[in-house]
Amino acid sequence: MVDPLLTQTVVAVQDQVSCDLGGESVILALKAGVYYGMNPLGTFIWNLIQKPIKINNLRDRILEEYQVEPGQCERDLVALMKTLLANGLIECSDEKGA
């Protein structure tokens, strides 16, 4: 079963600050005052979601760049998006994205 989140458009919220630290990212959620760390793959994703993008297009970009089984990629990506959403770092919508 396809997760409906895959058809959503995602974008990083404006109320955060992030920086690259040697291929990894640190994100500060300004409202919560909490820091989050991203590994190189998370940083790749974080960079792509600075502009609105459909999550299924995001999945396709990951599959182009990394050697990962498509089903595993999809499951992990949906889990990450749900975590970022729950922590107020992204917004999801039905709007059209890249």
N, C-alpha and C positions, 0 to 999 in steps of 0.2 A: 504494500500500500504506500502510495506517495504521500509524503507529509505536505499538508497544504501550505506550510511555511515556505516551501521551495518556490512557490509562485509569487511570493511577496517581494516588494522592493525594500531594500535596507539601506540605511545611511547612518553614519556616526552622528551622534548628537553634537550640537554646537557647544554645550555646557561641559566641555572637557578639554584637557590639554594633554598632548602626547609628544613624545620625542623618541628618536631612534638611538639606541645604545649598542652600536656594533652589530647590527642585524637583528636585534631584539628591540621591543618597544616597551615603554613605560607610559601608562595612561593614568591621569589624575581625573577622577570624577569630581568636578568642582562642588556640586551640591552636597555630595556625601563626604567629601574630603578623604576619599579612599583611593589608594594607588593599586593598579593592576599591572601585571607583567605579561608580556606576550613573547613566545618563542619565535624563531624565524618564520615558521608557517603562519602563526598568528599575526605576525607583523605584515606578512604578504597580504593576508586577508584584510587587516586593519587599513593598510594603504589603499586597497581597492574600494573600501566602503566609505572613503572620504567624500565620494560623490555617490548619488543614488545608483544602485545596481540591483537587478533581480537576483535573488539568491540562487536560482538555477544557473544563471550566467556566471555567478561567482564560483559555483561548483565546477562548471566547465573550464574556467580559467585555472583552477587548482589542478584539475586533471591534465591540462596541457603542460603545467609546470612541474608536477610531482608524479612520481610513480606510486600510485595508490589504487586499490581496487575501488571501482565506482560506487558500489554499495556502501563500503566503509567510509569513503569520502563523504557521501551524502549524510550518513548517520552522524558522523563526527561534526560536520558543518552545521547541521540542524541543532545538535546539542550545544555547540559554541554560540550560535545565534540566540538560542533560548537563554543561555547564561548571560550574554551581553545585554539582551533585552531586559532580563530580570534585574540586572544591575544598573539599568538606566543609561547604558553607553551607546545604544543604537535605537533607532526608530524603524518600525516596519509598517508598510502600507500596501494598498492595492494599486498605488500609482505606478505608472510606467517608468522603468529605469533602463539603464544601458544594458 
